[in-house]
Amino acid sequence: MEGEQWVELLRPFNSVKTLDISEAFVGRITPAIKILARRERATEALPVLQDIFLEVPQPPRPVQEAIGQFVAVRRLSGQPLAIHYRERRRWWHVRGEIY
């Protein structure tokens, strides 16, 4: 998907306060974050977003830069958000139960 397609995909979720992005999508969603980092588009998608959880302990530099710009623009728009990094979750599935 291209950046604009991601923005369109995220647009209907206007009441989302927390976004949890798995490791597989961190790099893929970066083009959308760059688009939303433009001042005039900062709250176009996910207008009430407060927290982003990234399933990577240390994202690649382009991802860090895009997120940094997005956070700065959101702060200037009066809608700050927090970025959280975490290690990959480890779930064990046994007979339909999660342990």
C-alpha positions in Angstrom: 0.0 0.0 0.0 1.1 3.5 -0.7 1.0 6.3 1.9 -2.2 7.9 0.8 -3.9 4.5 0.8 -2.9 4.0 4.5 -4.2 7.5 5.3 -7.5 6.6 3.7 -7.6 3.3 5.6 -7.0 5.1 8.9 -9.5 7.9 8.3 -12.7 6.1 9.4 -11.1 5.4 12.8 -11.7 8.8 14.2 -12.3 7.7 17.8 -9.1 5.6 18.2 -7.0 6.7 21.1 -4.4 3.9 21.0 -2.7 2.5 17.9 -0.7 -0.7 18.3 1.5 -1.4 15.3 3.2 -4.8 14.9 6.8 -5.2 13.8 5.6 -6.3 10.4 3.8 -3.0 9.8 6.1 -0.4 11.4 8.0 0.2 8.2 5.0 -0.1 5.9 3.0 2.6 7.7 5.8 5.1 7.7 4.8 6.7 4.4 1.4 7.5 5.9 3.0 9.0 9.0 5.1 11.2 6.8 1.9 12.4 5.0 0.2 13.1 8.4 3.3 14.9 9.7 2.4 17.8 7.4 0.9 20.5 9.5 -2.3 20.8 7.5 -2.9 17.0 7.7 -1.8 16.3 11.3 -5.2 15.4 12.5 -6.8 14.3 9.3 -6.8 10.7 10.3 -6.9 9.5 13.9 -7.8 12.9 15.3 -8.0 11.8 19.0 -5.0 9.5 18.9 -3.0 9.7 22.2 -0.6 6.7 22.2 1.2 4.7 19.5 2.8 1.4 20.5 5.5 0.1 18.2 6.5 -3.5 18.4 10.2 -2.8 17.8 12.7 -2.0 20.5 14.6 0.4 18.1 12.9 1.3 14.8 15.0 2.2 11.7 16.1 5.8 11.4 13.6 6.7 8.7 10.8 5.5 10.9 12.2 7.4 13.9 12.4 10.6 11.8 8.8 10.3 10.5 7.4 9.6 13.9 9.4 12.5 15.4 7.9 14.9 12.8 4.4 13.5 13.4 4.7 13.9 17.2 6.1 17.5 16.8 3.3 18.5 14.4 0.6 17.0 16.6 2.0 18.8 19.6 1.8 22.1 17.7 -1.8 21.2 16.8 -2.7 20.9 20.4 -3.1 17.2 20.3 0.1 15.6 21.6 0.7 11.9 21.6 3.1 9.5 23.2 5.2 6.9 21.4 6.0 3.6 23.2 8.4 0.9 22.0 8.2 -2.6 23.2 9.7 -6.0 22.5 7.8 -8.4 20.3 5.1 -10.2 22.1 5.4 -13.9 22.6 2.2 -15.8 22.7 1.8 -19.5 22.9 -1.4 -21.0 21.5 -2.4 -24.4 22.8 -5.9 -25.8 22.1 -7.3 -22.3 21.4 -6.1 -20.9 24.7 -3.4 -18.2 25.1 -0.8 -18.8 27.7 
